[in-house]
Amino acid sequence: MGKTTSVVTVAAAMAEMGLRVLVVDLDAQACATFSLGIDPEDLQRDVRAVLVDGTEAAELIIRTDEGIDLLPASIGLADADAALASTKGRELAVRKALKPLQSEYDWILLDCAPSLGIVTIGALIAAHAVAIPLQCETLSHRGVGQLLQSIEEVRNYVNPKLKIAGIIPTQYDGRTLHARAVLSDLPERYKVTVLPAIHRSIRFAEAPAVGRTVLSTAPNSVGARDYRALAQALVDQGS
């Protein structure tokens, strides 16, 4: 669904705007960590130590070449849900971990796993808003309804301030009737804001290989332009 690319590239665009930005990698696949030039296998500790062991998040933050701070992940995060399952207040672990950092950053962006486990639900409880990347293909709609339902439950029971920032249409190819039809259907289908679309580009696949975002590897590309527009739209929402 382009979630990691969207998180790290929006973060880079916000950093270009002079904002203080932290990316928190909450996915055991650690794609955000890798995409920002950090090899997860080289890490002695990661975000799991913060959520499960009570390590201060500030101790593990890494400054990246994109001007973004990163709280990294590794495969060690894979058992975090099981480790948290028997702990009191497990759903609040992410909020508790990030609270001391809020005054240090203008934006904290959370890259969550696609599954709705304890850590992901904890991220929804900690968050002020959720942006949902969605490929402009019919099959990509699967799972969005469940996510929207989970967001509504979190809003009703734990975090009433949680809002949906909108859907981010990714892999958009305006030359095809199918992509245009999917894009035009989004507002009516989900009744949420549709954020600036991200056009399909090979540049997105090339950038993580060198641990950078498309804003560094192809700053004048259509993809870089799209993500700068998306970052501006999110900043405008939050201002």
Steps between C-alpha positions, in 0.01 A plus 500: 500500500802733498474573871872504578591702193230749596619529861869553427448725197243721671741523793780607266275760338406637841869518593560698180243747632711551810285289731637271769388149405527159664414174323408210729530159334239272656517225236723197563585496128695821579451642151498860626826437684660351188360772274671765713841341465515293820561124482262341752740208546763737639277622782569387856165638620195634326149626571415166663727591791296817545158333486576182690803569721433862592813646338476875447425567133745791490788256560435317173422784259724516194561810288472409129652656189156628400490736798243277670533336839416129512392265776594179319360149485640156427367145478521496880177699505315196364425363847399834652128423483553172687730664753250778567194274511531421871602848613273754664412797282648332191289709262659816639862390449554707186341811649710467815820451299448803280360748751846626616591575137200707398650835596815422302332463161252679278388168349533138611411256222425136585556224244277215615479135406211410267350268764283638781697360795566654841779727375295631207194561718734671746618726220139597423448581867813717503431678171318824429421404140521209256585520131415188298710424189296315240618379160271606220395142427171331585653221712676754720165591655504174694575567864428873493153452643639299792762767565236774499291296743800459732567873484138567595522260796821664624334840465190390691671324788853636549605789277208729411734753336621254238408615152546365150730734311391332179581237241825529305447362148831334403633337185263726305518477121268762355540350153278204590123509531518255791725721713289807426183309591647375829616851591163660423322232707697559821313802647158341464610153609677600821361846580847633589739755355700387199852639527728586204562194282844346460574406140659167410877533452801268485686762707330372815651154458848640441524727804498244788790313341727790599325573829346827387162633390403612153538860618876437512545259210264670253405838651341632182298188417123481496512279808699756697255768390203288606639431847583865558137581416381226736723622782371855453140377508562317828678797653212725396256260670700502819555876519 
